[in-house]
Amino acid sequence: MGTTGGRLLAEERRKRIVGMVDERQSVLVSSICEEFGVSAVTARGDLDYLEQEGLLKRTHGGAVAVTQNVIPRVSERLRKNASAKRLIARLAAERVHDGEMILVGSGSTTLEFVMALDKKRDLTIVTNACHVIDYAEAHLPDVTIMSTGGKLERKYRHYCGPLVVASLRDVYAEEVFLGADGFEPSFGFLAEYEQTAIAKVEFLRHARTRTILMDESKVGAGRSFVRFAKPDGVDVVIMDADPDGLVASVAKKVVTAE
């Protein structure tokens, strides 16, 4: 009976924690300890569990709401294949070292990647993505944020156009991390919007290592998209899984969670 009661208590506590995050948009471990009379270890365990369930996002010392106002345009896309994107983000974050400069493109998977950088220090992130800028400004105090210029594409919440090219002219980073909206083994990596593809092409020119973050659902999802890189035109592809090894059969290197 005691075990069952404890489990129910934990379930109720976690439900109330989600309510706190939704109401306040963020919560601290110390606040959970005070509210429920639990230890910091228990509070962190609750937050870790809720993050795995896709109900919040862990930060240093607490958690934030996945759908909070700093990422209003991508919250729905974040929830799609959320567990796969978190796996990809963790794998990608392992490649980043303290003190590096990295380029980050727009998209829900790249935003998840930036969220996974919370334990890194002295990073510089160069990006054209508004949601990345807003999230890093609010939750990554040790990160230096550099924004490209360009025209604001309101629907996709990123900057595009000739000023992106001009603002990157003198930038060269250790690694660039880009998302992809589709992948065709015989054709390459695709974006669903022409200006997005143009920006990605430019980003690829300005980093030592070119990395794509893409979940397996994007393989064969070409439709009428625009190519921004050939199958062997990037250095690393990070995925949750590679269906039938299709990406590995044509790309230089594929890293999966499997």
C-alpha positions in Angstrom: 0.0 0.0 0.0 2.8 2.4 0.9 4.5 1.9 -2.6 1.2 2.5 -4.4 0.5 5.6 -2.3 4.0 6.9 -3.0 3.5 6.4 -6.7 0.2 8.2 -6.7 1.7 11.0 -4.7 4.5 11.4 -7.3 2.0 11.4 -10.2 -0.1 14.1 -8.5 3.1 16.1 -7.7 4.3 15.9 -11.3 0.9 17.0 -12.6 1.0 20.0 -10.3 4.5 20.8 -11.5 3.3 20.9 -15.1 0.6 23.2 -14.0 3.1 25.5 -12.3 5.3 25.6 -15.5 2.3 26.3 -17.7 1.1 29.1 -15.4 4.5 30.7 -14.8 6.3 29.7 -18.0 9.2 28.5 -15.8 10.0 26.9 -12.5 13.0 26.5 -10.3 14.1 23.3 -8.4 14.1 25.3 -5.2 10.5 26.3 -5.8 9.4 22.7 -6.2 11.3 21.8 -3.0 9.5 24.5 -1.1 6.1 23.9 -2.6 6.0 20.1 -2.1 8.5 19.6 0.7 10.7 17.3 -1.3 14.5 17.1 -1.7 16.3 18.6 -4.7 17.1 15.1 -5.9 13.4 14.3 -6.0 12.6 17.6 -7.7 15.2 17.1 -10.4 14.0 13.5 -10.9 10.5 14.8 -11.5 11.7 17.4 -14.0 13.8 14.8 -15.8 10.7 12.5 -16.1 8.5 15.3 -17.3 11.0 16.3 -19.9 11.2 12.8 -21.2 7.4 12.9 -21.5 7.7 16.1 -23.6 5.8 18.2 -21.0 8.5 20.7 -20.3 12.2 21.6 -21.1 14.9 21.3 -18.5 17.2 24.2 -17.9 20.0 24.9 -15.5 18.3 25.0 -12.1 14.8 24.3 -13.2 12.6 24.0 -16.3 10.6 26.0 -18.8 7.4 25.4 -20.8 8.0 24.0 -24.2 5.3 26.2 -25.7 6.3 29.4 -23.9 6.1 32.7 -25.7 9.7 32.8 -26.6 9.1 30.1 -29.3 5.5 30.8 -30.4 5.8 29.8 -34.0 7.5 26.5 -33.6 5.8 25.0 -30.6 3.6 22.8 -32.7 6.5 21.5 -34.8 8.5 20.9 -31.6 5.8 18.5 -30.4 5.9 16.5 -33.7 8.4 13.6 -33.3 9.5 15.3 -30.1 11.4 12.3 -28.6 13.3 11.8 -31.8 14.3 15.4 -31.9 15.5 15.3 -28.3 17.7 12.2 -29.1 19.2 14.0 -32.1 19.7 17.2 -30.0 21.6 15.3 -27.3 23.9 13.6 -29.9 24.6 16.9 -31.6 25.3 18.7 -28.3 28.0 16.1 -27.5 29.9 17.5 -30.6 30.1 21.0 -29.2 32.9 22.1 -26.8 33.1 25.0 -24.5 34.4 28.2 -26.1 33.5 27.3 -29.7 31.7 29.4 -32.3 28.9 27.5 -34.1 26.4 28.3 -36.8 22.8 27.3 -36.2 20.1 27.4 -38.8 16.3 27.7 -38.3 13.9 24.9 -37.5 12.4 22.9 -34.7 15.2 20.3 -34.5 17.9 23.0 -34.4 16.0 24.7 -31.6 15.9 21.5 -29.7 19.6 21.3 -30.2 20.2 24.7 -28.8 18.1 23.8 -25.8 20.5 20.9 -25.2 23.4 23.2 -24.9 22.5 24.5 -21.5 25.6 22.9 -19.8 28.1 24.4 -22.3 30.0 27.5 -21.5 31.4 30.4 -23.4 29.8 29.4 -26.7 29.1 31.8 -29.5 26.0 31.0 -31.6 25.6 32.7 -35.0 22.1 32.2 -36.3 19.3 33.6 -38.6 16.6 32.0 -36.5 14.4 34.2 -34.2 13.3 31.4 -32.0 17.0 30.4 -31.4 17.9 34.0 -30.6 15.0 34.4 -28.2 15.5 31.1 -26.4 19.3 31.6 -26.0 18.8 35.2 -24.7 16.3 34.0 -22.1 17.9 30.8 -21.0 21.5 30.5 -22.0 23.3 33.4 -20.1 26.8 32.0 -20.9 26.1 32.1 -24.7 27.1 35.0 -26.9 24.4 35.4 -29.6 25.2 36.8 -33.0 22.3 37.4 -35.5 22.6 37.6 -39.2 21.0 40.4 -41.0 18.2 39.9 -43.6 14.5 40.2 -44.2 12.3 38.7 -41.5 10.3 35.8 -42.9 7.4 36.0 -40.5 5.9 32.6 -41.2 9.1 30.7 -40.6 10.6 33.2 -38.0 14.0 33.5 -39.6 16.0 36.1 -41.6 16.6 35.5 -45.3 17.8 37.3 -48.4 21.0 39.0 -49.5 21.8 40.5 -46.1 22.3 37.0 -44.7 25.1 36.5 -47.3 26.6 39.9 -46.5 26.5 39.4 -42.7 28.3 36.0 -42.9 31.0 37.2 -45.3 33.7 37.4 -42.6 32.4 34.6 -40.4 34.0 31.1 -40.2 32.8 28.7 -37.5 33.9 25.3 -36.1 30.6 23.6 -37.1 27.3 24.4 -38.7 24.1 22.7 -37.6 21.2 22.7 -40.0 17.8 21.0 -40.2 16.2 19.5 -43.3 12.6 19.3 -44.3 13.2 16.3 -46.5 15.8 13.9 -47.9 15.9 12.0 -51.2 18.8 9.6 -51.5 19.1 10.2 -55.2 18.9 14.0 -54.9 19.9 15.4 -51.5 18.8 17.5 -48.5 15.7 19.6 -49.0 14.0 22.7 -47.6 10.3 23.5 -48.2 10.9 27.2 -48.9 13.3 28.6 -51.5 14.7 31.4 -49.3 15.3 28.9 -46.5 17.3 26.8 -48.9 19.3 29.8 -50.1 20.2 30.7 -46.5 21.2 27.1 -45.7 23.5 27.0 -48.8 25.2 30.1 -47.5 25.6 28.7 -43.9 27.3 25.6 -45.3 30.0 27.8 -46.8 31.1 29.2 -43.4 32.0 26.2 -41.2 34.8 23.7 -41.0 32.3 20.8 -40.3 28.8 20.7 -41.9 26.2 18.8 -39.9 22.6 18.0 -40.6 20.1 17.2 -37.9 17.2 15.2 -39.2 14.7 12.6 -37.9 13.9 9.5 -39.9 10.5 10.8 -41.0 12.2 13.2 -43.4 13.7 10.4 -45.5 11.6 10.2 -48.7 9.6 13.3 -47.7 10.8 15.3 -50.8 7.5 16.4 -52.4 8.2 19.8 -54.1 11.0 21.0 -51.9 14.2 22.8 -52.9 17.6 21.2 -52.6 20.3 22.9 -50.5 22.9 20.1 -50.4 23.6 17.0 -52.4 23.7 13.7 -50.4 27.5 13.8 -50.0 27.5 17.6 -49.7 27.7 17.6 -45.9 30.1 16.0 -43.4 27.8 14.5 -40.8 24.1 13.6 -40.6 22.7 13.0 -37.1 19.5 11.0 -36.9 17.4 9.1 -34.5 17.4 6.2 -36.9 18.4 5.6 -40.6 15.5 3.6 -42.3 17.0 0.7 -44.2 20.4 2.5 -44.2 19.2 4.8 -47.0 21.1 7.9 -45.8 24.2 6.0 -44.9 24.3 4.5 -48.4 24.9 7.9 -50.0 26.1 10.3 -47.2 29.7 10.7 -46.0 28.9 9.9 -42.3 25.7 9.1 -40.4 25.4 9.1 -36.6 22.2 7.5 -35.1 20.9 6.8 -31.6 20.5 3.1 -32.5 
